[in-house]
């Protein structure tokens, strides 16, 4: 059985105390869906804020002095936004697991559709490892690390991969719905803007 999940890379969170987060190990991946525990939602929001916590570019206001406002500032003001992670593919029959490489972003998952639709013959999803997807007629070959001399592979039919990618979008919709309740409880003064920022970071349609 092959599964495809949207995942975020968890940054170091030693000493983080702005809201509750889980004990997830740094530099592992958290799968997003509508079934996360509240501290896991907090971890996902922390991860998205952390990977956009950079000095503002020209023309943007400076961050506020308070720790919470300062930490959220990049996520609330930067454009475009980055969501470190991507898609994780697991073949439970063989135990093969493809994960995003460094510098891969979940917001760039449209590249998977480009391969399926023939817009590009192959796509790469970061480095160290360097996962790749290539269209071969009626199936897509997923290579766990295309930079290696030999690498594990997963072959999946184009029809099945389309179905799995549609499931990814549902997982993200469900996550944003879950995050709305979390944000209203934990960050009520910021949630109206933060909810839109999370949707933007994940390349989802704006909230109604």
TIRO-2110 file (N, C-alpha, C; in Angstrom, 1 decimal):
// TIRO-2110
0.8, -1.2, 0.0, N, 1, A
0.0, 0.0, 0.0, CA, 1, A
0.9, 1.2, 0.0, C, 1, A
0.5, 2.2, -0.8, N, 2, A
1.3, 3.4, -0.9, CA, 2, A
0.5, 4.6, -0.3, C, 2, A
1.1, 5.4, 0.5, N, 3, A
0.5, 6.5, 1.1, CA, 3, A
1.3, 7.8, 0.8, C, 3, A
0.6, 8.9, 0.6, N, 4, A
1.3, 10.2, 0.4, CA, 4, A
0.7, 11.2, 1.4, C, 4, A
1.6, 11.8, 2.2, N, 5, A
1.1, 12.7, 3.3, CA, 5, A
1.9, 14.0, 3.2, C, 5, A
1.2, 15.2, 3.4, N, 6, A
1.9, 16.5, 3.5, CA, 6, A
2.6, 16.6, 4.9, C, 6, A
3.8, 16.9, 4.8, N, 7, A
4.6, 17.0, 6.1, CA, 7, A
5.4, 18.3, 6.2, C, 7, A
5.5, 18.7, 7.5, N, 8, A
6.4, 19.9, 7.8, CA, 8, A
7.6, 19.4, 8.5, C, 8, A
8.7, 20.0, 8.3, N, 9, A
9.9, 19.7, 9.0, CA, 9, A
9.9, 20.5, 10.3, C, 9, A
10.2, 19.8, 11.4, N, 10, A
10.1, 20.4, 12.8, CA, 10, A
11.5, 21.0, 13.1, C, 10, A
11.5, 22.4, 13.4, N, 11, A
12.8, 23.0, 13.7, CA, 11, A
13.1, 22.7, 15.2, C, 11, A
14.3, 23.2, 15.6, N, 12, A
14.6, 23.1, 17.0, CA, 12, A
13.7, 24.0, 17.8, C, 12, A
13.2, 23.5, 18.9, N, 13, A
12.2, 24.3, 19.7, CA, 13, A
12.6, 24.2, 21.2, C, 13, A
13.9, 24.1, 21.4, N, 14, A
14.4, 24.1, 22.8, CA, 14, A
14.1, 25.5, 23.4, C, 14, A
13.4, 25.5, 24.5, N, 15, A
13.1, 26.7, 25.2, CA, 15, A
11.9, 27.5, 24.7, C, 15, A
11.2, 26.9, 23.7, N, 16, A
10.0, 27.6, 23.1, CA, 16, A
8.9, 27.5, 24.1, C, 16, A
8.3, 28.7, 24.4, N, 17, A
7.3, 28.7, 25.5, CA, 17, A
6.1, 29.7, 25.1, C, 17, A
6.0, 30.1, 23.9, N, 18, A
4.9, 31.0, 23.5, CA, 18, A
3.6, 30.3, 23.5, C, 18, A
3.5, 29.0, 23.2, N, 19, A
2.3, 28.2, 23.3, CA, 19, A
2.7, 26.8, 23.4, C, 19, A
1.8, 25.9, 23.8, N, 20, A
2.2, 24.5, 24.0, CA, 20, A
2.5, 23.8, 22.6, C, 20, A
3.6, 23.1, 22.6, N, 21, A
4.0, 22.3, 21.5, CA, 21, A
4.3, 20.9, 22.0, C, 21, A
4.4, 19.9, 21.0, N, 22, A
4.6, 18.5, 21.3, CA, 22, A
6.1, 18.3, 21.5, C, 22, A
6.4, 17.1, 22.0, N, 23, A
7.8, 16.7, 22.2, CA, 23, A
8.4, 16.1, 20.9, C, 23, A
7.9, 16.5, 19.7, N, 24, A
8.5, 16.0, 18.5, CA, 24, A
10.0, 16.3, 18.4, C, 24, A
10.7, 15.3, 17.9, N, 25, A
12.2, 15.6, 17.8, CA, 25, A
12.4, 16.6, 16.7, C, 25, A
13.4, 17.5, 16.9, N, 26, A
13.7, 18.5, 15.8, CA, 26, A
14.2, 17.7, 14.6, C, 26, A
14.0, 18.3, 13.4, N, 27, A
14.4, 17.8, 12.1, CA, 27, A
13.8, 16.5, 11.8, C, 27, A
12.6, 16.2, 12.4, N, 28, A
11.8, 15.1, 11.9, CA, 28, A
10.6, 15.7, 11.2, C, 28, A
9.7, 14.9, 10.7, N, 29, A
8.6, 15.4, 9.9, CA, 29, A
7.3, 15.2, 10.7, C, 29, A
6.4, 16.2, 10.6, N, 30, A
5.0, 16.1, 11.2, CA, 30, A
4.0, 16.1, 10.0, C, 30, A
3.2, 15.0, 10.0, N, 31, A
2.2, 14.9, 8.9, CA, 31, A
1.0, 15.8, 9.3, C, 31, A
0.5, 16.5, 8.4, N, 32, A
-0.7, 17.4, 8.6, CA, 32, A
-2.0, 16.7, 8.2, C, 32, A
-3.0, 16.8, 9.1, N, 33, A
-4.3, 16.3, 8.8, CA, 33, A
-5.3, 16.9, 9.8, C, 33, A
-6.5, 16.4, 9.8, N, 34, A
-7.5, 16.9, 10.7, CA, 34, A
-7.5, 16.1, 12.0, C, 34, A
-6.5, 15.3, 12.3, N, 35, A
-6.6, 14.5, 13.5, CA, 35, A
-5.5, 14.8, 14.5, C, 35, A
-4.8, 15.8, 14.3, N, 36, A
-3.6, 16.2, 15.2, CA, 36, A
-4.2, 16.6, 16.6, C, 36, A
-3.4, 16.2, 17.6, N, 37, A
-3.6, 16.7, 18.9, CA, 37, A
-3.3, 18.2, 19.0, C, 37, A
-3.9, 18.9, 20.0, N, 38, A
-3.7, 20.4, 20.1, CA, 38, A
-2.2, 20.7, 20.2, C, 38, A
-1.4, 20.0, 20.9, N, 39, A
0.0, 20.4, 21.0, CA, 39, A
0.7, 20.1, 19.6, C, 39, A
0.2, 19.2, 18.8, N, 40, A
0.8, 18.9, 17.5, CA, 40, A
0.4, 20.1, 16.5, C, 40, A
-0.8, 20.6, 16.7, N, 41, A
-1.2, 21.8, 15.9, CA, 41, A
-0.3, 22.9, 16.3, C, 41, A
-0.1, 23.1, 17.6, N, 42, A
0.9, 24.2, 18.0, CA, 42, A
2.2, 24.0, 17.4, C, 42, A
2.7, 22.7, 17.3, N, 43, A
4.0, 22.4, 16.7, CA, 43, A
4.0, 22.8, 15.3, C, 43, A
3.0, 22.5, 14.6, N, 44, A
2.9, 22.9, 13.1, CA, 44, A
3.0, 24.4, 13.0, C, 44, A
2.2, 25.1, 13.8, N, 45, A
2.2, 26.6, 13.7, CA, 45, A
3.5, 27.2, 14.0, C, 45, A
4.1, 26.6, 15.1, N, 46, A
5.5, 27.0, 15.4, CA, 46, A
6.5, 26.8, 14.3, C, 46, A
6.4, 25.6, 13.6, N, 47, A
7.3, 25.3, 12.5, CA, 47, A
7.1, 26.3, 11.4, C, 47, A
5.9, 26.6, 11.0, N, 48, A
5.6, 27.6, 9.9, CA, 48, A
6.1, 29.0, 10.3, C, 48, A
5.9, 29.4, 11.5, N, 49, A
6.4, 30.7, 12.0, CA, 49, A
7.9, 30.7, 12.0, C, 49, A
8.5, 29.7, 12.5, N, 50, A
10.0, 29.6, 12.6, CA, 50, A
10.7, 29.7, 11.2, C, 50, A
10.2, 29.0, 10.2, N, 51, A
10.9, 29.0, 8.9, CA, 51, A
10.6, 30.3, 8.2, C, 51, A
9.8, 31.2, 8.7, N, 52, A
9.6, 32.5, 8.1, CA, 52, A
10.0, 33.6, 9.0, C, 52, A
10.7, 33.3, 10.1, N, 53, A
11.2, 34.2, 11.1, CA, 53, A
12.5, 34.8, 10.7, C, 53, A
12.5, 35.7, 9.7, N, 54, A
13.7, 36.3, 9.2, CA, 54, A
13.6, 37.8, 9.2, C, 54, A
14.7, 38.5, 9.0, N, 55, A
14.7, 39.9, 9.0, CA, 55, A
13.8, 40.4, 7.9, C, 55, A
12.9, 41.3, 8.2, N, 56, A
11.9, 41.8, 7.1, CA, 56, A
12.7, 42.4, 5.9, C, 56, A
12.2, 42.2, 4.8, N, 57, A
12.8, 42.8, 3.6, CA, 57, A
12.4, 44.3, 3.5, C, 57, A
13.0, 45.0, 2.6, N, 58, A
12.7, 46.4, 2.4, CA, 58, A
11.2, 46.7, 2.2, C, 58, A
10.7, 47.7, 2.8, N, 59, A
9.3, 48.1, 2.7, CA, 59, A
8.4, 47.5, 3.7, C, 59, A
8.9, 46.5, 4.5, N, 60, A
8.0, 45.9, 5.5, CA, 60, A
8.3, 46.5, 6.8, C, 60, A
7.3, 46.6, 7.7, N, 61, A
7.5, 47.2, 9.0, CA, 61, A
8.4, 46.4, 9.9, C, 61, A
9.1, 47.0, 10.8, N, 62, A
10.0, 46.2, 11.7, CA, 62, A
9.1, 45.4, 12.6, C, 62, A
9.7, 44.3, 13.2, N, 63, A
8.9, 43.4, 14.1, CA, 63, A
8.6, 44.2, 15.4, C, 63, A
7.5, 43.9, 16.0, N, 64, A
7.2, 44.5, 17.3, CA, 64, A
8.1, 44.0, 18.4, C, 64, A
8.2, 44.6, 19.5, N, 65, A
9.1, 44.3, 20.5, CA, 65, A
8.7, 43.1, 21.4, C, 65, A
7.4, 42.8, 21.4, N, 66, A
6.9, 41.7, 22.3, CA, 66, A
7.3, 40.4, 21.7, C, 66, A
7.7, 39.4, 22.5, N, 67, A
8.2, 38.1, 21.9, CA, 67, A
7.2, 37.4, 21.0, C, 67, A
5.9, 37.4, 21.3, N, 68, A
4.9, 36.7, 20.5, CA, 68, A
4.8, 37.4, 19.1, C, 68, A
4.6, 38.7, 19.2, N, 69, A
4.4, 39.5, 18.0, CA, 69, A
5.6, 39.4, 17.1, C, 69, A
6.8, 39.4, 17.7, N, 70, A
8.1, 39.4, 17.0, CA, 70, A
8.2, 38.0, 16.3, C, 70, A
7.9, 37.0, 17.0, N, 71, A
8.0, 35.6, 16.4, CA, 71, A
7.1, 35.4, 15.2, C, 71, A
5.9, 36.0, 15.3, N, 72, A
4.9, 35.8, 14.3, CA, 72, A
5.0, 36.8, 13.1, C, 72, A
5.9, 37.8, 13.3, N, 73, A
5.9, 38.9, 12.3, CA, 73, A
6.2, 38.4, 10.9, C, 73, A
7.2, 37.6, 10.7, N, 74, A
7.6, 37.1, 9.4, CA, 74, A
6.4, 36.4, 8.7, C, 74, A
5.8, 35.5, 9.5, N, 75, A
4.7, 34.7, 8.9, CA, 75, A
3.5, 35.6, 8.5, C, 75, A
3.3, 36.7, 9.3, N, 76, A
2.2, 37.6, 9.0, CA, 76, A
2.5, 38.7, 8.0, C, 76, A
3.8, 38.9, 7.6, N, 77, A
4.1, 40.0, 6.7, CA, 77, A
4.9, 39.6, 5.4, C, 77, A
5.6, 38.5, 5.5, N, 78, A
6.4, 38.1, 4.3, CA, 78, A
5.6, 37.6, 3.1, C, 78, A
6.1, 37.8, 2.0, N, 79, A
5.4, 37.3, 0.7, CA, 79, A
6.5, 37.1, -0.3, C, 79, A
6.8, 35.9, -0.8, N, 80, A
6.1, 34.6, -0.5, CA, 80, A
6.5, 34.1, 0.9, C, 80, A
5.7, 33.1, 1.3, N, 81, A
6.0, 32.4, 2.5, CA, 81, A
6.6, 31.0, 2.2, C, 81, A
7.3, 30.4, 3.2, N, 82, A
8.0, 29.1, 3.0, CA, 82, A
7.4, 28.1, 4.0, C, 82, A
7.2, 26.9, 3.6, N, 83, A
6.7, 25.8, 4.5, CA, 83, A
7.7, 24.7, 4.4, C, 83, A
8.8, 24.7, 5.2, N, 84, A
9.8, 23.6, 5.1, CA, 84, A
9.2, 22.2, 5.2, C, 84, A
9.4, 21.4, 4.2, N, 85, A
8.8, 20.1, 4.2, CA, 85, A
8.4, 19.7, 2.8, C, 85, A
7.3, 19.0, 2.6, N, 86, A
6.9, 18.6, 1.3, CA, 86, A
5.9, 17.4, 1.4, C, 86, A
6.1, 16.4, 0.5, N, 87, A
5.3, 15.2, 0.6, CA, 87, A
6.1, 14.0, 1.0, C, 87, A
5.6, 13.2, 1.8, N, 88, A
6.2, 12.0, 2.3, CA, 88, A
5.5, 10.8, 1.7, C, 88, A
6.2, 9.9, 1.0, N, 89, A
5.6, 8.8, 0.3, CA, 89, A
6.1, 7.5, 1.0, C, 89, A
5.2, 6.6, 1.4, N, 90, A
5.6, 5.4, 2.0, CA, 90, A
5.0, 4.2, 1.3, C, 90, A
5.8, 3.2, 0.9, N, 91, A
5.3, 2.0, 0.4, CA, 91, A
5.4, 0.9, 1.5, C, 91, A
4.2, 0.6, 2.1, N, 92, A
4.3, -0.3, 3.3, CA, 92, A
4.6, -1.7, 2.9, C, 92, A
4.4, -2.1, 1.6, N, 93, A
4.7, -3.4, 1.2, CA, 93, A
6.2, -3.7, 1.2, C, 93, A
7.0, -2.6, 0.8, N, 94, A
8.4, -2.8, 0.7, CA, 94, A
9.2, -2.1, 1.8, C, 94, A
8.5, -1.2, 2.6, N, 95, A
9.2, -0.4, 3.6, CA, 95, A
9.9, 0.8, 3.1, C, 95, A
9.8, 1.1, 1.8, N, 96, A
10.5, 2.2, 1.2, CA, 96, A
9.8, 3.5, 1.6, C, 96, A
10.6, 4.5, 1.9, N, 97, A
10.1, 5.8, 2.4, CA, 97, A
10.8, 6.9, 1.7, C, 97, A
10.1, 7.7, 1.0, N, 98, A
10.6, 8.9, 0.4, CA, 98, A
10.2, 10.2, 1.2, C, 98, A
11.2, 11.0, 1.6, N, 99, A
10.9, 12.2, 2.4, CA, 99, A
11.5, 13.4, 1.6, C, 99, A
11.0, 14.6, 1.9, N, 100, A
11.5, 15.8, 1.3, CA, 100, A
13.0, 16.0, 1.7, C, 100, A
13.8, 16.6, 0.7, N, 101, A
15.1, 17.0, 1.0, CA, 101, A
15.2, 18.4, 1.6, C, 101, A
16.4, 18.8, 1.9, N, 102, A
16.7, 20.2, 2.4, CA, 102, A
16.2, 21.2, 1.4, C, 102, A
15.7, 22.3, 1.8, N, 103, A
15.2, 23.4, 1.0, CA, 103, A
13.9, 23.1, 0.2, C, 103, A
13.3, 21.9, 0.5, N, 104, A
12.1, 21.6, -0.2, CA, 104, A
10.9, 22.3, 0.6, C, 104, A
9.9, 22.8, -0.1, N, 105, A
8.8, 23.5, 0.5, CA, 105, A
7.5, 22.8, 0.2, C, 105, A
6.6, 22.7, 1.2, N, 106, A
5.3, 22.1, 0.9, CA, 106, A
4.5, 23.0, 0.0, C, 106, A
4.8, 24.3, -0.1, N, 107, A
4.1, 25.1, -1.0, CA, 107, A
4.4, 24.9, -2.5, C, 107, A
5.4, 24.1, -2.7, N, 108, A
5.8, 23.8, -4.1, CA, 108, A
5.3, 22.4, -4.6, C, 108, A
4.3, 21.8, -3.9, N, 109, A
3.8, 20.5, -4.2, CA, 109, A
3.2, 20.5, -5.6, C, 109, A
2.9, 21.6, -6.2, N, 110, A
2.3, 21.6, -7.5, CA, 110, A
3.2, 21.0, -8.6, C, 110, A
4.5, 20.9, -8.2, N, 111, A
5.5, 20.2, -9.1, CA, 111, A
5.1, 18.8, -9.4, C, 111, A
4.5, 18.1, -8.4, N, 112, A
4.0, 16.8, -8.5, CA, 112, A
3.0, 16.7, -9.7, C, 112, A
2.1, 17.7, -9.7, N, 113, A
1.0, 17.7, -10.7, CA, 113, A
1.7, 18.0, -12.1, C, 113, A
2.7, 18.8, -12.1, N, 114, A
3.4, 19.1, -13.3, CA, 114, A
3.9, 17.8, -14.0, C, 114, A
4.5, 17.0, -13.1, N, 115, A
5.0, 15.7, -13.7, CA, 115, A
3.9, 14.8, -14.2, C, 115, A
2.8, 14.7, -13.4, N, 116, A
1.6, 13.9, -13.9, CA, 116, A
1.0, 14.4, -15.2, C, 116, A
1.0, 15.7, -15.3, N, 117, A
0.3, 16.3, -16.5, CA, 117, A
1.2, 16.5, -17.7, C, 117, A
2.5, 16.1, -17.5, N, 118, A
3.4, 16.2, -18.6, CA, 118, A
4.1, 17.5, -18.8, C, 118, A
3.9, 18.4, -17.8, N, 119, A
4.5, 19.8, -18.0, CA, 119, A
6.0, 19.7, -17.9, C, 119, A
6.5, 18.8, -17.1, N, 120, A
7.9, 18.5, -16.9, CA, 120, A
8.1, 17.0, -16.9, C, 120, A
9.3, 16.6, -17.4, N, 121, A
9.5, 15.1, -17.4, CA, 121, A
9.9, 14.6, -16.0, C, 121, A
10.5, 15.5, -15.2, N, 122, A
10.9, 15.0, -13.9, CA, 122, A
10.9, 16.2, -13.0, C, 122, A
10.8, 16.0, -11.7, N, 123, A
10.9, 17.0, -10.7, CA, 123, A
11.7, 16.6, -9.5, C, 123, A
12.4, 17.5, -8.9, N, 124, A
13.3, 17.2, -7.7, CA, 124, A
12.7, 17.9, -6.5, C, 124, A
12.9, 17.3, -5.3, N, 125, A
12.3, 17.9, -4.1, CA, 125, A
13.3, 18.0, -3.0, C, 125, A
14.3, 18.9, -3.3, N, 126, A
15.3, 19.2, -2.3, CA, 126, A
16.6, 18.4, -2.5, C, 126, A
17.5, 18.4, -1.5, N, 127, A
18.7, 17.7, -1.6, CA, 127, A
19.1, 17.1, -0.2, C, 127, A
20.0, 16.2, -0.2, N, 128, A
20.5, 15.5, 1.0, CA, 128, A
19.4, 15.0, 1.9, C, 128, A
18.6, 14.1, 1.4, N, 129, A
18.6, 13.4, 0.1, CA, 129, A
18.0, 14.2, -1.0, C, 129, A
18.0, 13.6, -2.2, N, 130, A
17.5, 14.3, -3.4, CA, 130, A
16.4, 13.5, -4.0, C, 130, A
15.2, 13.5, -3.4, N, 131, A
14.1, 12.7, -4.0, CA, 131, A
13.7, 13.3, -5.3, C, 131, A
13.2, 12.4, -6.2, N, 132, A
12.8, 12.8, -7.5, CA, 132, A
11.6, 12.0, -8.0, C, 132, A
10.8, 12.6, -8.9, N, 133, A
9.7, 11.9, -9.5, CA, 133, A
9.8, 12.1, -11.1, C, 133, A
9.6, 11.0, -11.8, N, 134, A
9.8, 10.9, -13.2, CA, 134, A
8.6, 10.2, -13.8, C, 134, A
8.0, 10.8, -14.9, N, 135, A
6.9, 10.1, -15.5, CA, 135, A
7.4, 9.1, -16.5, C, 135, A
6.9, 7.9, -16.5, N, 136, A
7.2, 6.8, -17.4, CA, 136, A
5.9, 6.2, -18.0, C, 136, A
5.4, 6.9, -19.0, N, 137, A
4.2, 6.4, -19.6, CA, 137, A
3.0, 6.5, -18.6, C, 137, A
2.5, 5.3, -18.2, N, 138, A
1.3, 5.3, -17.3, CA, 138, A
1.6, 5.2, -15.8, C, 138, A
2.9, 5.3, -15.5, N, 139, A
3.3, 5.3, -14.1, CA, 139, A
4.4, 6.4, -13.8, C, 139, A
4.5, 6.7, -12.5, N, 140, A
5.5, 7.6, -12.1, CA, 140, A
6.5, 6.9, -11.2, C, 140, A
7.8, 7.1, -11.5, N, 141, A
8.8, 6.5, -10.7, CA, 141, A
9.3, 7.5, -9.7, C, 141, A
9.3, 7.1, -8.4, N, 142, A
9.8, 8.0, -7.3, CA, 142, A
11.1, 7.4, -6.8, C, 142, A
12.1, 8.2, -6.9, N, 143, A
13.4, 7.8, -6.4, CA, 143, A
13.8, 8.5, -5.1, C, 143, A
14.1, 7.7, -4.1, N, 144, A
14.3, 8.2, -2.8, CA, 144, A
15.5, 9.2, -2.7, C, 144, A
16.6, 8.9, -3.4, N, 145, A
17.7, 9.8, -3.5, CA, 145, A
18.4, 9.7, -4.9, C, 145, A
18.0, 10.6, -5.7, N, 146, A
18.5, 10.5, -7.1, CA, 146, A
20.0, 10.9, -7.2, C, 146, A
20.6, 11.4, -6.1, N, 147, A
22.0, 11.7, -6.2, CA, 147, A
22.9, 10.5, -5.8, C, 147, A
22.3, 9.5, -5.3, N, 148, A
23.0, 8.3, -4.9, CA, 148, A
23.2, 7.4, -6.1, C, 148, A
24.3, 6.6, -6.1, N, 149, A
24.6, 5.7, -7.2, CA, 149, A
23.5, 4.6, -7.4, C, 149, A
23.0, 4.2, -6.3, N, 150, A
21.8, 3.3, -6.3, CA, 150, A
20.8, 3.8, -5.2, C, 150, A
19.6, 3.7, -5.5, N, 151, A
18.6, 4.2, -4.6, CA, 151, A
17.3, 3.4, -4.6, C, 151, A
16.6, 3.3, -3.5, N, 152, A
15.3, 2.7, -3.5, CA, 152, A
14.3, 3.5, -4.4, C, 152, A
13.3, 2.8, -4.9, N, 153, A
12.4, 3.5, -5.8, CA, 153, A
11.0, 3.0, -5.4, C, 153, A
10.0, 3.8, -5.8, N, 154, A
8.6, 3.4, -5.7, CA, 154, A
8.0, 3.7, -7.0, C, 154, A
7.3, 2.8, -7.6, N, 155, A
6.6, 3.0, -8.8, CA, 155, A
5.1, 3.0, -8.5, C, 155, A
4.4, 4.0, -9.0, N, 156, A
3.0, 4.2, -8.7, CA, 156, A
2.3, 4.6, -10.0, C, 156, A
1.1, 4.1, -10.3, N, 157, A
0.4, 4.4, -11.5, CA, 157, A
0.0, 5.9, -11.4, C, 157, A
-0.1, 6.5, -12.6, N, 158, A
-0.5, 7.9, -12.6, CA, 158, A
-1.9, 8.1, -12.0, C, 158, A
-2.8, 7.2, -12.3, N, 159, A
-4.1, 7.3, -11.8, CA, 159, A
-4.2, 7.2, -10.3, C, 159, A
-3.4, 6.3, -9.7, N, 160, A
-3.3, 6.2, -8.2, CA, 160, A
-2.7, 7.4, -7.6, C, 160, A
-1.6, 7.9, -8.2, N, 161, A
-1.0, 9.1, -7.7, CA, 161, A
-1.9, 10.3, -7.7, C, 161, A
-2.7, 10.5, -8.7, N, 162, A
-3.7, 11.6, -8.8, CA, 162, A
-4.6, 11.5, -7.6, C, 162, A
-5.1, 10.3, -7.3, N, 163, A
-6.0, 10.1, -6.2, CA, 163, A
-5.3, 10.4, -4.9, C, 163, A
-4.0, 10.0, -4.7, N, 164, A
-3.3, 10.2, -3.5, CA, 164, A
-3.0, 11.7, -3.3, C, 164, A
-2.7, 12.4, -4.4, N, 165, A
-2.4, 13.9, -4.3, CA, 165, A
-3.7, 14.6, -3.9, C, 165, A
-4.8, 14.2, -4.4, N, 166, A
-6.1, 14.8, -4.0, CA, 166, A
-6.3, 14.6, -2.5, C, 166, A
-5.9, 13.4, -2.0, N, 167, A
-6.0, 13.2, -0.6, CA, 167, A
-5.1, 14.2, 0.2, C, 167, A
-3.9, 14.5, -0.3, N, 168, A
-3.1, 15.5, 0.3, CA, 168, A
-3.8, 16.8, 0.5, C, 168, A
-4.5, 17.3, -0.5, N, 169, A
-5.2, 18.6, -0.5, CA, 169, A
-6.3, 18.5, 0.6, C, 169, A
-7.0, 17.3, 0.7, N, 170, A
-8.0, 17.2, 1.7, CA, 170, A
-7.4, 17.2, 3.1, C, 170, A
-6.2, 16.6, 3.3, N, 171, A
-5.5, 16.6, 4.6, CA, 171, A
-5.2, 18.1, 5.0, C, 171, A
-4.8, 18.9, 4.0, N, 172, A
-4.4, 20.3, 4.3, CA, 172, A
-5.7, 21.1, 4.7, C, 172, A
-6.8, 20.9, 3.9, N, 173, A
-8.0, 21.5, 4.3, CA, 173, A
-8.4, 21.2, 5.7, C, 173, A
-8.4, 19.9, 6.0, N, 174, A
-8.8, 19.4, 7.4, CA, 174, A
-7.8, 20.0, 8.4, C, 174, A
-6.5, 20.1, 8.1, N, 175, A
-5.6, 20.7, 9.1, CA, 175, A
-6.0, 22.2, 9.4, C, 175, A
-6.2, 22.9, 8.3, N, 176, A
-6.5, 24.3, 8.5, CA, 176, A
-7.8, 24.5, 9.3, C, 176, A
-8.8, 23.6, 9.1, N, 177, A
-10.0, 23.7, 9.9, CA, 177, A
-9.7, 23.4, 11.4, C, 177, A
-8.8, 22.4, 11.6, N, 178, A
-8.4, 22.1, 13.0, CA, 178, A
-7.6, 23.3, 13.6, C, 178, A
-6.8, 23.9, 12.8, N, 179, A
-6.0, 25.0, 13.3, CA, 179, A
-6.8, 26.2, 13.6, C, 179, A
-7.9, 26.4, 13.0, N, 180, A
-8.8, 27.5, 13.2, CA, 180, A
-9.3, 27.5, 14.7, C, 180, A
-9.7, 26.3, 15.1, N, 181, A
-10.2, 26.2, 16.5, CA, 181, A
-9.0, 26.3, 17.5, C, 181, A
-7.9, 25.8, 17.1, N, 182, A
-6.7, 26.0, 18.0, CA, 182, A
-6.3, 27.4, 18.1, C, 182, A
-6.3, 28.2, 17.0, N, 183, A
-5.9, 29.6, 17.0, CA, 183, A
-6.8, 30.4, 17.8, C, 183, A
-8.1, 30.1, 17.7, N, 184, A
-9.1, 30.9, 18.4, CA, 184, A
-8.9, 30.8, 19.9, C, 184, A
-8.4, 29.6, 20.3, N, 185, A
-8.2, 29.4, 21.8, CA, 185, A
-6.8, 29.9, 22.2, C, 185, A
-5.8, 29.7, 21.4, N, 186, A
-4.4, 30.0, 21.9, CA, 186, A
-3.9, 31.4, 21.5, C, 186, A
-4.3, 31.8, 20.3, N, 187, A
-3.8, 33.1, 19.8, CA, 187, A
-5.0, 34.0, 19.3, C, 187, A
-6.0, 34.2, 20.1, N, 188, A
-7.2, 34.9, 19.6, CA, 188, A
-6.9, 36.3, 19.1, C, 188, A
-5.9, 37.0, 19.6, N, 189, A
-5.6, 38.4, 19.1, CA, 189, A
-5.0, 38.4, 17.8, C, 189, A
-4.4, 37.3, 17.3, N, 190, A
-3.7, 37.2, 16.1, CA, 190, A
-4.4, 36.4, 15.0, C, 190, A
-5.4, 35.6, 15.4, N, 191, A
-5.9, 34.5, 14.6, CA, 191, A
-6.4, 35.0, 13.3, C, 191, A
-7.1, 36.1, 13.2, N, 192, A
-7.7, 36.5, 11.9, CA, 192, A
-6.6, 36.6, 10.8, C, 192, A
-5.5, 37.2, 11.1, N, 193, A
-4.4, 37.4, 10.2, CA, 193, A
-3.6, 36.1, 10.1, C, 193, A
-3.4, 35.4, 11.2, N, 194, A
-2.6, 34.2, 11.2, CA, 194, A
-3.3, 33.0, 10.4, C, 194, A
-4.6, 32.9, 10.5, N, 195, A
-5.3, 31.9, 9.7, CA, 195, A
-5.1, 32.1, 8.2, C, 195, A
-5.1, 33.3, 7.7, N, 196, A
-4.9, 33.6, 6.3, CA, 196, A
-3.4, 33.3, 6.0, C, 196, A
-2.5, 33.6, 6.9, N, 197, A
-1.1, 33.4, 6.7, CA, 197, A
-0.8, 31.9, 6.6, C, 197, A
-1.4, 31.1, 7.4, N, 198, A
-1.2, 29.6, 7.3, CA, 198, A
-1.7, 29.1, 6.0, C, 198, A
-2.8, 29.6, 5.5, N, 199, A
-3.3, 29.1, 4.2, CA, 199, A
-2.4, 29.5, 3.1, C, 199, A
-1.8, 30.7, 3.2, N, 200, A
-0.9, 31.2, 2.2, CA, 200, A
0.4, 30.4, 2.2, C, 200, A
0.9, 30.1, 3.4, N, 201, A
2.2, 29.3, 3.5, CA, 201, A
2.0, 27.9, 2.9, C, 201, A
0.8, 27.4, 3.1, N, 202, A
0.6, 26.0, 2.6, CA, 202, A
0.0, 26.0, 1.2, C, 202, A
0.0, 27.2, 0.5, N, 203, A
-0.5, 27.3, -0.9, CA, 203, A
-1.9, 26.8, -1.0, C, 203, A
-2.8, 27.2, -0.1, N, 204, A
-4.2, 26.8, -0.1, CA, 204, A
-5.0, 28.1, -0.4, C, 204, A
-6.2, 27.9, -0.9, N, 205, A
-7.1, 29.1, -1.2, CA, 205, A
-7.3, 29.9, 0.1, C, 205, A
-7.4, 31.2, 0.0, N, 206, A
-7.7, 32.1, 1.1, CA, 206, A
-9.0, 31.6, 1.8, C, 206, A
-9.1, 31.8, 3.1, N, 207, A
-10.3, 31.5, 3.9, CA, 207, A
-11.4, 32.4, 3.4, C, 207, A
-12.6, 31.9, 3.5, N, 208, A
-13.8, 32.7, 3.2, CA, 208, A
-14.1, 33.6, 4.4, C, 208, A
END
